[in-house]
């Protein structure tokens, strides 16, 4: 997994709204499942946030984008939760916001310093209870592994993730916030691809099927 991460930052000393801003906007459907607004509205919100005019008050400025777009959302739109002692992860490749939210990962934009303008992942499902420190740490790693395997099906394969999907789905499902059966099916296709020898034995049509 580490090969997909360019930089890891301890954000505990950073100030929300000054050093960084949360740019992952989520919506709850009528079944209380969380989705990115990108899926609801078929937009690319990270491209919107890349513009120079957006450096403060990301939430309000983003709502301006949605004016005039008519789509029913059960519980409205909200940024993913702020976590004061989060760790930020800068991926090597562009973030897939919808996939990130599926695995409980939000996205921040760094506003100043060496990484200003960069988008980073963070675990917004962190529980921050004294007796759950180890659980938080383990879940965070697993969420990242799930995300990278889901978004890089041909280049990243973790046997531990495969074992969880196939044998511990009852545990894994807690880390998946939406489209659970669809997500499970995709992971099984990725597993079959790698177990069968990857590109050596899987034709182009099967590769396309995995990513669609």
Backbone as JSON Lines, residues from 0, in Angstrom:
{"i":0,"aa":"X","n":[0.82,-1.21,0.0],"ca":[0.0,0.0,0.0],"c":[0.85,1.26,0.0]}
{"i":1,"aa":"X","n":[1.99,1.21,0.68],"ca":[2.8,2.41,0.86],"c":[3.27,2.97,-0.48]}
{"i":2,"aa":"X","n":[3.35,2.11,-1.51],"ca":[3.81,2.59,-2.81],"c":[2.8,3.53,-3.46]}
{"i":3,"aa":"X","n":[1.58,3.56,-2.95],"ca":[0.56,4.45,-3.5],"c":[0.44,5.75,-2.72]}
{"i":4,"aa":"X","n":[1.24,5.91,-1.67],"ca":[1.16,7.09,-0.81],"c":[2.44,7.91,-0.94]}
{"i":5,"aa":"X","n":[2.29,9.17,-1.32],"ca":[3.44,10.05,-1.49],"c":[3.88,10.69,-0.18]}
{"i":6,"aa":"X","n":[2.9,11.03,0.67],"ca":[3.22,11.74,1.91],"c":[2.18,11.42,2.98]}
{"i":7,"aa":"X","n":[2.65,11.29,4.23],"ca":[1.76,11.1,5.38],"c":[2.0,12.25,6.35]}
{"i":8,"aa":"X","n":[0.92,12.92,6.78],"ca":[1.04,14.09,7.65],"c":[0.19,13.9,8.9]}
{"i":9,"aa":"X","n":[0.8,14.1,10.05],"ca":[0.07,14.14,11.31],"c":[-0.59,15.52,11.4]}
{"i":10,"aa":"X","n":[-1.92,15.55,11.38],"ca":[-2.64,16.82,11.29],"c":[-3.06,17.38,12.63]}
{"i":11,"aa":"X","n":[-2.62,16.77,13.72],"ca":[-3.11,17.19,15.03],"c":[-2.76,18.65,15.34]}
{"i":12,"aa":"X","n":[-1.63,19.14,14.82],"ca":[-1.22,20.51,15.09],"c":[-1.71,21.49,14.02]}
{"i":13,"aa":"X","n":[-2.39,20.99,13.01],"ca":[-2.9,21.86,11.95],"c":[-4.26,22.4,12.34]}
{"i":14,"aa":"X","n":[-4.59,23.57,11.81],"ca":[-5.84,24.24,12.16],"c":[-6.83,24.1,11.02]}
{"i":15,"aa":"X","n":[-7.98,23.52,11.35],"ca":[-9.05,23.35,10.38],"c":[-9.57,24.73,9.95]}
{"i":16,"aa":"X","n":[-9.64,24.97,8.64],"ca":[-10.09,26.26,8.12],"c":[-8.96,27.24,7.89]}
{"i":17,"aa":"X","n":[-7.78,26.94,8.4],"ca":[-6.61,27.8,8.19],"c":[-5.54,27.05,7.41]}
{"i":18,"aa":"X","n":[-5.16,25.88,7.92],"ca":[-4.15,25.07,7.24],"c":[-4.76,24.13,6.21]}
{"i":19,"aa":"X","n":[-6.0,23.75,6.43],"ca":[-6.67,22.83,5.52],"c":[-8.18,23.02,5.61]}
{"i":20,"aa":"X","n":[-8.87,22.5,4.61],"ca":[-10.33,22.54,4.61],"c":[-10.86,21.21,4.13]}
{"i":21,"aa":"X","n":[-11.98,20.8,4.67],"ca":[-12.63,19.56,4.23],"c":[-13.38,19.84,2.94]}
{"i":22,"aa":"X","n":[-13.09,19.05,1.91],"ca":[-13.74,19.25,0.61],"c":[-14.61,18.07,0.19]}
{"i":23,"aa":"X","n":[-14.66,17.03,1.01],"ca":[-15.52,15.88,0.68],"c":[-16.92,16.15,1.2]}
{"i":24,"aa":"X","n":[-17.85,16.31,0.28],"ca":[-19.24,16.6,0.63],"c":[-20.06,15.32,0.48]}
{"i":25,"aa":"X","n":[-20.85,15.03,1.5],"ca":[-21.59,13.78,1.53],"c":[-23.08,14.04,1.61]}
{"i":26,"aa":"X","n":[-23.84,13.05,1.17],"ca":[-25.3,13.11,1.27],"c":[-25.8,11.78,1.79]}
{"i":27,"aa":"X","n":[-26.83,11.82,2.6],"ca":[-27.49,10.61,3.08],"c":[-28.74,10.36,2.26]}
{"i":28,"aa":"X","n":[-28.9,9.11,1.8],"ca":[-30.13,8.79,1.09],"c":[-31.22,8.42,2.09]}
{"i":29,"aa":"X","n":[-32.37,8.02,1.59],"ca":[-33.5,7.72,2.47],"c":[-33.27,6.49,3.34]}
{"i":30,"aa":"X","n":[-32.26,5.67,2.97],"ca":[-31.92,4.5,3.77],"c":[-30.75,4.78,4.7]}
{"i":31,"aa":"X","n":[-30.38,6.06,4.8],"ca":[-29.29,6.5,5.69],"c":[-27.93,5.93,5.28]}
{"i":32,"aa":"X","n":[-27.77,5.67,4.0],"ca":[-26.45,5.33,3.48],"c":[-25.79,6.6,2.98]}
{"i":33,"aa":"X","n":[-24.48,6.7,3.19],"ca":[-23.75,7.91,2.83],"c":[-23.14,7.77,1.44]}
{"i":34,"aa":"X","n":[-23.29,8.81,0.64],"ca":[-22.73,8.85,-0.7],"c":[-22.05,10.2,-0.91]}
{"i":35,"aa":"X","n":[-21.14,10.25,-1.87],"ca":[-20.56,11.53,-2.23],"c":[-21.56,12.28,-3.1]}
{"i":36,"aa":"X","n":[-21.51,13.61,-3.04],"ca":[-22.39,14.39,-3.89],"c":[-22.02,14.2,-5.36]}
{"i":37,"aa":"X","n":[-20.78,13.79,-5.62],"ca":[-20.37,13.53,-7.0],"c":[-21.26,12.46,-7.64]}
{"i":38,"aa":"X","n":[-21.59,11.42,-6.86],"ca":[-22.45,10.38,-7.39],"c":[-23.88,10.88,-7.58]}
{"i":39,"aa":"X","n":[-24.36,11.65,-6.62],"ca":[-25.75,12.14,-6.7],"c":[-25.95,13.07,-7.89]}
{"i":40,"aa":"X","n":[-24.98,13.96,-8.1],"ca":[-25.16,15.01,-9.1],"c":[-24.33,14.8,-10.38]}
{"i":41,"aa":"X","n":[-23.57,13.71,-10.43],"ca":[-22.74,13.42,-11.6],"c":[-21.79,14.59,-11.89]}
{"i":42,"aa":"X","n":[-21.06,15.01,-10.86],"ca":[-20.1,16.09,-11.0],"c":[-18.74,15.64,-10.48]}
{"i":43,"aa":"X","n":[-17.75,16.46,-10.7],"ca":[-16.4,16.21,-10.17],"c":[-16.08,17.36,-9.23]}
{"i":44,"aa":"X","n":[-16.4,17.19,-7.96],"ca":[-16.26,18.3,-7.0],"c":[-14.8,18.66,-6.76]}
{"i":45,"aa":"X","n":[-13.88,17.7,-6.86],"ca":[-12.47,18.03,-6.63],"c":[-11.95,18.98,-7.71]}
{"i":46,"aa":"X","n":[-12.41,18.8,-8.94],"ca":[-12.04,19.74,-10.0],"c":[-12.56,21.13,-9.66]}
{"i":47,"aa":"X","n":[-13.77,21.2,-9.12],"ca":[-14.34,22.48,-8.71],"c":[-13.49,23.13,-7.63]}
{"i":48,"aa":"X","n":[-13.0,22.36,-6.68],"ca":[-12.22,22.92,-5.59],"c":[-10.79,23.27,-6.0]}
{"i":49,"aa":"X","n":[-10.37,22.83,-7.16],"ca":[-9.02,23.16,-7.63],"c":[-8.9,24.61,-8.1]}
{"i":50,"aa":"X","n":[-10.03,25.27,-8.32],"ca":[-9.99,26.64,-8.81],"c":[-9.45,27.58,-7.72]}
{"i":51,"aa":"X","n":[-8.75,28.61,-8.16],"ca":[-8.08,29.53,-7.23],"c":[-9.06,30.28,-6.34]}
{"i":52,"aa":"X","n":[-10.29,30.48,-6.81],"ca":[-11.22,31.29,-6.02],"c":[-11.68,30.57,-4.75]}
{"i":53,"aa":"X","n":[-11.41,29.27,-4.65],"ca":[-11.89,28.52,-3.49],"c":[-10.75,28.28,-2.5]}
{"i":54,"aa":"X","n":[-10.61,29.17,-1.59],"ca":[-9.59,28.97,-0.56],"c":[-10.17,29.07,0.85]}
{"i":55,"aa":"X","n":[-11.38,29.59,0.94],"ca":[-12.03,29.69,2.24],"c":[-13.51,29.33,2.09]}
{"i":56,"aa":"X","n":[-14.1,28.92,3.18],"ca":[-15.53,28.63,3.22],"c":[-15.95,27.67,2.1]}
{"i":57,"aa":"X","n":[-15.27,26.55,2.02],"ca":[-15.51,25.6,0.94],"c":[-16.96,25.13,0.88]}
{"i":58,"aa":"X","n":[-17.55,24.92,2.04],"ca":[-18.9,24.37,2.07],"c":[-19.9,25.31,1.41]}
{"i":59,"aa":"X","n":[-19.88,26.57,1.78],"ca":[-20.83,27.53,1.23],"c":[-20.62,27.73,-0.26]}
{"i":60,"aa":"X","n":[-19.35,27.81,-0.67],"ca":[-19.08,28.02,-2.09],"c":[-19.49,26.8,-2.9]}
{"i":61,"aa":"X","n":[-19.37,25.64,-2.31],"ca":[-19.78,24.44,-3.03],"c":[-21.29,24.4,-3.19]}
{"i":62,"aa":"X","n":[-22.02,24.85,-2.19],"ca":[-23.48,24.86,-2.3],"c":[-23.94,25.76,-3.44]}
{"i":63,"aa":"X","n":[-23.15,26.79,-3.73],"ca":[-23.48,27.66,-4.85],"c":[-23.46,26.89,-6.16]}
{"i":64,"aa":"X","n":[-22.55,25.94,-6.27],"ca":[-22.46,25.11,-7.47],"c":[-23.74,24.32,-7.68]}
{"i":65,"aa":"X","n":[-24.37,23.9,-6.59],"ca":[-25.52,23.02,-6.68],"c":[-26.84,23.76,-6.91]}
{"i":66,"aa":"X","n":[-26.81,25.09,-6.87],"ca":[-28.03,25.84,-7.1],"c":[-28.58,25.54,-8.49]}
{"i":67,"aa":"X","n":[-29.83,25.23,-8.54],"ca":[-30.45,24.94,-9.82],"c":[-30.41,23.49,-10.2]}
{"i":68,"aa":"X","n":[-29.66,22.67,-9.46],"ca":[-29.64,21.24,-9.72],"c":[-30.71,20.58,-8.86]}
{"i":69,"aa":"X","n":[-31.63,19.91,-9.5],"ca":[-32.76,19.32,-8.78],"c":[-32.57,17.82,-8.64]}
{"i":70,"aa":"X","n":[-32.38,17.39,-7.41],"ca":[-32.29,15.95,-7.13],"c":[-32.65,15.75,-5.67]}
{"i":71,"aa":"X","n":[-33.46,14.75,-5.41],"ca":[-33.89,14.52,-4.03],"c":[-32.79,13.84,-3.23]}
{"i":72,"aa":"X","n":[-32.42,14.44,-2.13],"ca":[-31.49,13.81,-1.18],"c":[-32.19,13.78,0.17]}
{"i":73,"aa":"X","n":[-32.23,12.61,0.76],"ca":[-33.01,12.43,1.97],"c":[-32.65,13.38,3.1]}
{"i":74,"aa":"X","n":[-31.37,13.53,3.4],"ca":[-30.98,14.29,4.58],"c":[-30.08,15.49,4.25]}
{"i":75,"aa":"X","n":[-30.02,15.9,2.99],"ca":[-29.24,17.07,2.65],"c":[-27.75,16.79,2.49]}
{"i":76,"aa":"X","n":[-26.99,17.86,2.33],"ca":[-25.56,17.78,2.04],"c":[-24.76,18.32,3.22]}
{"i":77,"aa":"X","n":[-23.68,17.65,3.52],"ca":[-22.83,18.1,4.63],"c":[-21.39,17.66,4.37]}
{"i":78,"aa":"X","n":[-20.41,18.43,4.84],"ca":[-19.02,17.95,4.74],"c":[-18.84,16.7,5.59]}
{"i":79,"aa":"X","n":[-17.9,15.86,5.23],"ca":[-17.58,14.73,6.1],"c":[-17.03,15.27,7.42]}
{"i":80,"aa":"X","n":[-17.18,14.51,8.5],"ca":[-16.84,15.03,9.84],"c":[-15.38,15.47,9.98]}
{"i":81,"aa":"X","n":[-15.19,16.51,10.76],"ca":[-13.84,16.96,11.11],"c":[-13.29,16.05,12.21]}
{"i":82,"aa":"X","n":[-12.04,15.64,12.06],"ca":[-11.36,14.82,13.07],"c":[-10.09,15.56,13.47]}
{"i":83,"aa":"X","n":[-10.06,16.04,14.7],"ca":[-8.97,16.91,15.13],"c":[-7.6,16.27,15.14]}
{"i":84,"aa":"X","n":[-7.53,14.98,15.4],"ca":[-6.23,14.3,15.44],"c":[-6.07,13.33,14.27]}
{"i":85,"aa":"X","n":[-6.55,13.75,13.13],"ca":[-6.49,12.89,11.94],"c":[-5.06,12.78,11.4]}
{"i":86,"aa":"X","n":[-4.86,11.76,10.58],"ca":[-3.65,11.63,9.77],"c":[-4.06,11.82,8.32]}
{"i":87,"aa":"X","n":[-3.31,12.64,7.59],"ca":[-3.61,12.9,6.19],"c":[-2.68,12.07,5.3]}
{"i":88,"aa":"X","n":[-3.24,11.54,4.22],"ca":[-2.48,10.7,3.29],"c":[-2.59,11.29,1.88]}
{"i":89,"aa":"X","n":[-1.44,11.61,1.3],"ca":[-1.4,12.12,-0.07],"c":[-1.14,10.97,-1.03]}
{"i":90,"aa":"X","n":[-2.14,10.55,-1.82],"ca":[-1.92,9.44,-2.75],"c":[-1.05,9.85,-3.93]}
{"i":91,"aa":"X","n":[-0.46,8.85,-4.56],"ca":[0.34,9.1,-5.75],"c":[-0.53,9.47,-6.95]}
{"i":92,"aa":"X","n":[-1.78,8.99,-6.95],"ca":[-2.68,9.25,-8.07],"c":[-3.9,10.02,-7.57]}
{"i":93,"aa":"X","n":[-4.62,10.59,-8.51],"ca":[-5.78,11.42,-8.18],"c":[-6.8,10.63,-7.36]}
{"i":94,"aa":"X","n":[-7.39,11.3,-6.38],"ca":[-8.35,10.67,-5.48],"c":[-9.68,10.43,-6.19]}
{"i":95,"aa":"X","n":[-10.24,9.27,-5.96],"ca":[-11.61,8.95,-6.38],"c":[-12.49,9.23,-5.17]}
{"i":96,"aa":"X","n":[-13.16,10.38,-5.19],"ca":[-13.91,10.82,-4.01],"c":[-15.04,9.87,-3.65]}
{"i":97,"aa":"X","n":[-15.75,9.37,-4.64],"ca":[-16.87,8.47,-4.36],"c":[-16.39,7.18,-3.71]}
{"i":98,"aa":"X","n":[-15.28,6.64,-4.22],"ca":[-14.73,5.42,-3.62],"c":[-14.22,5.7,-2.22]}
{"i":99,"aa":"X","n":[-13.61,6.86,-2.01],"ca":[-13.1,7.21,-0.68],"c":[-14.23,7.18,0.35]}
{"i":100,"aa":"X","n":[-15.35,7.82,0.03],"ca":[-16.46,7.84,0.98],"c":[-17.04,6.46,1.21]}
{"i":101,"aa":"X","n":[-17.0,5.62,0.2],"ca":[-17.49,4.25,0.36],"c":[-16.76,3.55,1.5]}
{"i":102,"aa":"X","n":[-15.48,3.86,1.7],"ca":[-14.68,3.2,2.73],"c":[-14.41,4.1,3.94]}
{"i":103,"aa":"X","n":[-15.23,5.12,4.13],"ca":[-15.11,5.95,5.31],"c":[-13.94,6.91,5.29]}
{"i":104,"aa":"X","n":[-13.47,7.27,4.11],"ca":[-12.37,8.2,3.97],"c":[-12.86,9.52,3.39]}
{"i":105,"aa":"X","n":[-12.52,10.61,4.06],"ca":[-12.85,11.92,3.55],"c":[-11.65,12.52,2.84]}
{"i":106,"aa":"X","n":[-11.84,13.74,2.32],"ca":[-10.77,14.42,1.59],"c":[-10.64,15.85,2.09]}
{"i":107,"aa":"X","n":[-9.4,16.25,2.33],"ca":[-9.11,17.64,2.69],"c":[-8.25,18.27,1.6]}
{"i":108,"aa":"X","n":[-8.35,19.6,1.5],"ca":[-7.43,20.35,0.67],"c":[-6.48,21.11,1.59]}
{"i":109,"aa":"X","n":[-5.19,20.97,1.35],"ca":[-4.19,21.7,2.12],"c":[-4.16,23.14,1.6]}
{"i":110,"aa":"X","n":[-4.26,24.11,2.49],"ca":[-4.4,25.52,2.09],"c":[-3.1,26.29,2.11]}
{"i":111,"aa":"X","n":[-2.08,25.81,2.82],"ca":[-0.83,26.57,2.89],"c":[0.34,25.62,3.13]}
{"i":112,"aa":"X","n":[1.52,26.12,2.84],"ca":[2.71,25.31,3.04],"c":[3.12,24.55,1.78]}
{"i":113,"aa":"X","n":[4.03,23.62,1.96],"ca":[4.62,22.88,0.84],"c":[3.57,22.16,0.0]}
{"i":114,"aa":"X","n":[2.51,21.68,0.63],"ca":[1.53,20.88,-0.09],"c":[0.23,21.64,-0.36]}
{"i":115,"aa":"X","n":[0.3,22.96,-0.36],"ca":[-0.88,23.77,-0.63],"c":[-1.49,23.4,-1.97]}
{"i":116,"aa":"X","n":[-2.81,23.22,-1.98],"ca":[-3.51,22.85,-3.2],"c":[-3.64,21.36,-3.41]}
{"i":117,"aa":"X","n":[-2.96,20.57,-2.59],"ca":[-3.04,19.12,-2.71],"c":[-4.24,18.58,-1.93]}
{"i":118,"aa":"X","n":[-4.83,17.5,-2.47],"ca":[-5.92,16.82,-1.8],"c":[-5.39,15.58,-1.09]}
{"i":119,"aa":"X","n":[-5.83,15.36,0.14],"ca":[-5.36,14.23,0.93],"c":[-6.53,13.48,1.56]}
{"i":120,"aa":"X","n":[-6.35,12.2,1.75],"ca":[-7.35,11.35,2.39],"c":[-7.21,11.4,3.91]}
{"i":121,"aa":"X","n":[-8.33,11.2,4.6],"ca":[-8.29,11.01,6.06],"c":[-9.45,10.13,6.48]}
{"i":122,"aa":"X","n":[-9.32,9.49,7.61],"ca":[-10.33,8.58,8.12],"c":[-11.34,9.36,8.97]}
{"i":123,"aa":"X","n":[-12.54,9.61,8.41],"ca":[-13.52,10.39,9.18],"c":[-14.37,9.51,10.09]}
{"i":124,"aa":"X","n":[-14.11,8.21,10.09],"ca":[-14.84,7.29,10.98],"c":[-14.07,6.98,12.26]}
{"i":125,"aa":"X","n":[-12.99,7.7,12.49],"ca":[-12.17,7.49,13.68],"c":[-13.0,7.73,14.94]}
{"i":126,"aa":"X","n":[-12.98,6.79,15.88],"ca":[-13.86,6.86,17.05],"c":[-13.26,7.68,18.2]}
{"i":127,"aa":"X","n":[-11.94,7.72,18.29],"ca":[-11.26,8.58,19.28],"c":[-11.68,8.31,20.72]}
{"i":128,"aa":"X","n":[-11.8,7.04,21.05],"ca":[-12.05,6.66,22.44],"c":[-10.8,5.98,22.99]}
{"i":129,"aa":"X","n":[-10.51,6.23,24.25],"ca":[-9.25,5.76,24.84],"c":[-9.08,4.25,24.71]}
{"i":130,"aa":"X","n":[-10.17,3.5,24.83],"ca":[-10.06,2.05,24.77],"c":[-10.17,1.51,23.35]}
{"i":131,"aa":"X","n":[-10.21,2.41,22.36],"ca":[-10.34,1.97,20.97],"c":[-9.2,2.49,20.09]}
{"i":132,"aa":"X","n":[-8.09,2.86,20.7],"ca":[-6.97,3.4,19.94],"c":[-6.44,2.39,18.94]}
{"i":133,"aa":"X","n":[-6.25,1.15,19.4],"ca":[-5.73,0.11,18.5],"c":[-6.74,-0.21,17.41]}
{"i":134,"aa":"X","n":[-8.02,-0.23,17.77],"ca":[-9.06,-0.5,16.77],"c":[-9.07,0.59,15.71]}
{"i":135,"aa":"X","n":[-8.97,1.84,16.14],"ca":[-8.91,2.95,15.19],"c":[-7.74,2.8,14.22]}
{"i":136,"aa":"X","n":[-6.58,2.47,14.76],"ca":[-5.38,2.35,13.93],"c":[-5.53,1.23,12.92]}
{"i":137,"aa":"X","n":[-6.06,0.08,13.36],"ca":[-6.25,-1.05,12.46],"c":[-7.29,-0.74,11.4]}
{"i":138,"aa":"X","n":[-8.41,-0.17,11.81],"ca":[-9.46,0.16,10.85],"c":[-8.98,1.16,9.81]}
{"i":139,"aa":"X","n":[-8.17,2.11,10.23],"ca":[-7.67,3.12,9.29],"c":[-6.81,2.47,8.22]}
{"i":140,"aa":"X","n":[-5.94,1.58,8.61],"ca":[-5.09,0.86,7.64],"c":[-5.96,0.04,6.68]}
{"i":141,"aa":"X","n":[-6.95,-0.65,7.24],"ca":[-7.81,-1.49,6.41],"c":[-8.63,-0.64,5.45]}
{"i":142,"aa":"X","n":[-9.13,0.51,5.89],"ca":[-9.89,1.38,5.0],"c":[-9.02,1.83,3.83]}
{"i":143,"aa":"X","n":[-7.77,2.17,4.11],"ca":[-6.86,2.59,3.05],"c":[-6.56,1.44,2.09]}
{"i":144,"aa":"X","n":[-6.33,0.24,2.65],"ca":[-6.06,-0.91,1.79],"c":[-7.26,-1.24,0.9]}
{"i":145,"aa":"X","n":[-8.45,-1.18,1.48],"ca":[-9.66,-1.42,0.7],"c":[-9.78,-0.39,-0.42]}
{"i":146,"aa":"X","n":[-9.54,0.86,-0.08],"ca":[-9.64,1.94,-1.08],"c":[-8.65,1.74,-2.22]}
{"i":147,"aa":"X","n":[-7.38,1.47,-1.89],"ca":[-6.37,1.35,-2.94],"c":[-6.59,0.1,-3.79]}
{"i":148,"aa":"X","n":[-7.05,-0.98,-3.19],"ca":[-7.32,-2.17,-3.99],"c":[-8.53,-1.96,-4.89]}
{"i":149,"aa":"X","n":[-9.51,-1.26,-4.38],"ca":[-10.74,-0.98,-5.13],"c":[-10.47,-0.06,-6.31]}
{"i":150,"aa":"X","n":[-9.6,0.92,-6.12],"ca":[-9.36,1.92,-7.16],"c":[-8.16,1.58,-8.06]}
{"i":151,"aa":"X","n":[-7.35,0.62,-7.65],"ca":[-6.19,0.2,-8.46],"c":[-6.2,-1.32,-8.62]}
{"i":152,"aa":"X","n":[-7.25,-1.86,-9.25],"ca":[-7.45,-3.31,-9.24],"c":[-6.36,-4.13,-9.92]}
{"i":153,"aa":"X","n":[-5.63,-3.53,-10.85],"ca":[-4.61,-4.29,-11.57],"c":[-3.22,-4.12,-10.96]}
{"i":154,"aa":"X","n":[-3.02,-3.05,-10.24],"ca":[-1.68,-2.73,-9.74],"c":[-1.49,-3.03,-8.26]}
{"i":155,"aa":"X","n":[-2.6,-3.23,-7.54],"ca":[-2.49,-3.46,-6.09],"c":[-3.35,-4.65,-5.7]}
{"i":156,"aa":"X","n":[-2.73,-5.59,-5.02],"ca":[-3.48,-6.76,-4.54],"c":[-2.93,-7.16,-3.18]}
{"i":157,"aa":"X","n":[-3.79,-7.12,-2.18],"ca":[-3.4,-7.46,-0.82],"c":[-4.12,-8.74,-0.42]}
{"i":158,"aa":"X","n":[-3.36,-9.79,-0.15],"ca":[-3.97,-11.07,0.21],"c":[-4.79,-10.97,1.5]}
{"i":159,"aa":"X","n":[-4.36,-10.07,2.39],"ca":[-5.12,-9.88,3.62],"c":[-6.49,-9.31,3.35]}
{"i":160,"aa":"X","n":[-6.58,-8.35,2.42],"ca":[-7.87,-7.79,2.02],"c":[-8.73,-8.88,1.39]}
{"i":161,"aa":"X","n":[-8.12,-9.69,0.53],"ca":[-8.85,-10.78,-0.11],"c":[-9.41,-11.75,0.94]}
{"i":162,"aa":"X","n":[-8.61,-12.06,1.95],"ca":[-9.07,-12.97,3.0],"c":[-10.27,-12.37,3.75]}
{"i":163,"aa":"X","n":[-10.19,-11.08,4.06],"ca":[-11.3,-10.43,4.76],"c":[-12.58,-10.46,3.94]}
{"i":164,"aa":"X","n":[-12.45,-10.18,2.66],"ca":[-13.63,-10.15,1.79],"c":[-14.28,-11.52,1.72]}
{"i":165,"aa":"X","n":[-13.46,-12.55,1.57],"ca":[-13.98,-13.9,1.35],"c":[-14.37,-14.62,2.64]}
{"i":166,"aa":"X","n":[-13.68,-14.32,3.73],"ca":[-13.88,-15.12,4.95],"c":[-14.36,-14.32,6.16]}
{"i":167,"aa":"X","n":[-14.22,-13.0,6.11],"ca":[-14.61,-12.17,7.26],"c":[-15.49,-11.01,6.79]}
{"i":168,"aa":"X","n":[-16.4,-11.3,5.89],"ca":[-17.23,-10.23,5.33],"c":[-18.08,-9.57,6.41]}
{"i":169,"aa":"X","n":[-18.47,-10.33,7.41],"ca":[-19.25,-9.76,8.5],"c":[-18.51,-8.65,9.22]}
{"i":170,"aa":"X","n":[-17.17,-8.74,9.27],"ca":[-16.36,-7.67,9.85],"c":[-16.11,-6.58,8.82]}
{"i":171,"aa":"X","n":[-15.76,-6.99,7.62],"ca":[-15.41,-6.02,6.58],"c":[-16.57,-5.1,6.24]}
{"i":172,"aa":"X","n":[-17.78,-5.61,6.29],"ca":[-18.95,-4.83,5.88],"c":[-19.11,-3.57,6.74]}
{"i":173,"aa":"X","n":[-18.59,-3.61,7.96],"ca":[-18.65,-2.44,8.85],"c":[-17.81,-1.29,8.29]}
{"i":174,"aa":"X","n":[-16.79,-1.62,7.51],"ca":[-15.9,-0.6,6.94],"c":[-16.42,-0.06,5.62]}
{"i":175,"aa":"X","n":[-17.48,-0.64,5.1],"ca":[-18.05,-0.25,3.82],"c":[-19.37,0.48,4.07]}
{"i":176,"aa":"X","n":[-19.47,1.72,3.62],"ca":[-20.61,2.56,4.0],"c":[-21.75,2.54,3.0]}
{"i":177,"aa":"X","n":[-21.54,2.02,1.81],"ca":[-22.62,1.97,0.82],"c":[-22.34,0.91,-0.24]}
{"i":178,"aa":"X","n":[-23.34,0.56,-1.01],"ca":[-23.21,-0.39,-2.14],"c":[-22.46,-1.65,-1.74]}
{"i":179,"aa":"X","n":[-22.79,-2.21,-0.61],"ca":[-21.98,-3.29,-0.04],"c":[-21.89,-4.52,-0.92]}
{"i":180,"aa":"X","n":[-22.99,-4.96,-1.46],"ca":[-22.95,-6.16,-2.3],"c":[-22.2,-5.89,-3.6]}
{"i":181,"aa":"X","n":[-22.37,-4.69,-4.15],"ca":[-21.64,-4.31,-5.35],"c":[-20.14,-4.25,-5.08]}
{"i":182,"aa":"X","n":[-19.78,-3.7,-3.94],"ca":[-18.37,-3.62,-3.55],"c":[-17.79,-5.02,-3.37]}
{"i":183,"aa":"X","n":[-18.53,-5.89,-2.7],"ca":[-18.05,-7.26,-2.48],"c":[-17.83,-7.97,-3.81]}
{"i":184,"aa":"X","n":[-18.76,-7.82,-4.75],"ca":[-18.64,-8.47,-6.06],"c":[-17.41,-7.96,-6.81]}
{"i":185,"aa":"X","n":[-17.15,-6.66,-6.72],"ca":[-15.98,-6.1,-7.39],"c":[-14.69,-6.65,-6.79]}
{"i":186,"aa":"X","n":[-14.62,-6.75,-5.46],"ca":[-13.43,-7.3,-4.83],"c":[-13.23,-8.76,-5.23]}
{"i":187,"aa":"X","n":[-14.29,-9.5,-5.35],"ca":[-14.17,-10.9,-5.77],"c":[-13.66,-11.0,-7.2]}
{"i":188,"aa":"X","n":[-14.08,-10.09,-8.07],"ca":[-13.56,-10.07,-9.44],"c":[-12.08,-9.73,-9.45]}
{"i":189,"aa":"X","n":[-11.68,-8.77,-8.61],"ca":[-10.26,-8.41,-8.52],"c":[-9.45,-9.6,-8.03]}
{"i":190,"aa":"X","n":[-9.97,-10.32,-7.03],"ca":[-9.29,-11.49,-6.5],"c":[-9.13,-12.55,-7.57]}
{"i":191,"aa":"X","n":[-10.19,-12.82,-8.3],"ca":[-10.13,-13.84,-9.36],"c":[-9.11,-13.46,-10.43]}
{"i":192,"aa":"X","n":[-9.04,-12.16,-10.72],"ca":[-8.08,-11.67,-11.71],"c":[-6.65,-12.0,-11.27]}
{"i":193,"aa":"X","n":[-6.32,-11.71,-10.03],"ca":[-4.94,-11.92,-9.56],"c":[-4.64,-13.4,-9.32]}
{"i":194,"aa":"X","n":[-5.6,-14.13,-8.78],"ca":[-5.38,-15.55,-8.52],"c":[-5.18,-16.32,-9.82]}
{"i":195,"aa":"X","n":[-5.85,-15.87,-10.88],"ca":[-5.74,-16.55,-12.17],"c":[-4.47,-16.2,-12.93]}
{"i":196,"aa":"X","n":[-3.67,-15.31,-12.36],"ca":[-2.42,-14.95,-13.02],"c":[-2.4,-13.56,-13.6]}
{"i":197,"aa":"X","n":[-3.39,-12.77,-13.29],"ca":[-3.42,-11.39,-13.76],"c":[-3.52,-11.3,-15.27]}
{"i":198,"aa":"X","n":[-2.8,-10.35,-15.82],"ca":[-2.87,-10.06,-17.24],"c":[-2.49,-11.21,-18.14]}
{"i":199,"aa":"X","n":[-1.81,-12.21,-17.6],"ca":[-1.37,-13.32,-18.45],"c":[-2.54,-14.19,-18.89]}
{"i":200,"aa":"X","n":[-3.62,-14.24,-18.08],"ca":[-4.7,-15.15,-18.4],"c":[-6.07,-14.49,-18.47]}
{"i":201,"aa":"X","n":[-6.15,-13.19,-18.19],"ca":[-7.43,-12.5,-18.22],"c":[-7.45,-11.57,-19.43]}
{"i":202,"aa":"X","n":[-8.47,-11.74,-20.29],"ca":[-8.48,-10.96,-21.52],"c":[-8.95,-9.53,-21.25]}
{"i":203,"aa":"X","n":[-8.88,-8.71,-22.3],"ca":[-9.19,-7.29,-22.17],"c":[-10.62,-7.06,-21.69]}
{"i":204,"aa":"X","n":[-11.57,-7.83,-22.21],"ca":[-12.96,-7.65,-21.82],"c":[-13.18,-7.87,-20.33]}
{"i":205,"aa":"X","n":[-12.47,-8.85,-19.77],"ca":[-12.59,-9.11,-18.33],"c":[-11.98,-7.97,-17.51]}
{"i":206,"aa":"X","n":[-10.88,-7.42,-18.01],"ca":[-10.27,-6.28,-17.32],"c":[-11.22,-5.08,-17.31]}
{"i":207,"aa":"X","n":[-11.87,-4.84,-18.45],"ca":[-12.83,-3.74,-18.54],"c":[-14.0,-3.97,-17.59]}
{"i":208,"aa":"X","n":[-14.43,-5.22,-17.48],"ca":[-15.57,-5.54,-16.6],"c":[-15.26,-5.24,-15.15]}
{"i":209,"aa":"X","n":[-14.01,-5.42,-14.74],"ca":[-13.62,-5.18,-13.36],"c":[-13.73,-3.7,-13.0]}
{"i":210,"aa":"X","n":[-13.33,-2.81,-13.89],"ca":[-13.29,-1.39,-13.58],"c":[-14.61,-0.68,-13.86]}
{"i":211,"aa":"X","n":[-15.55,-1.35,-14.47],"ca":[-16.85,-0.73,-14.78],"c":[-17.93,-1.2,-13.82]}
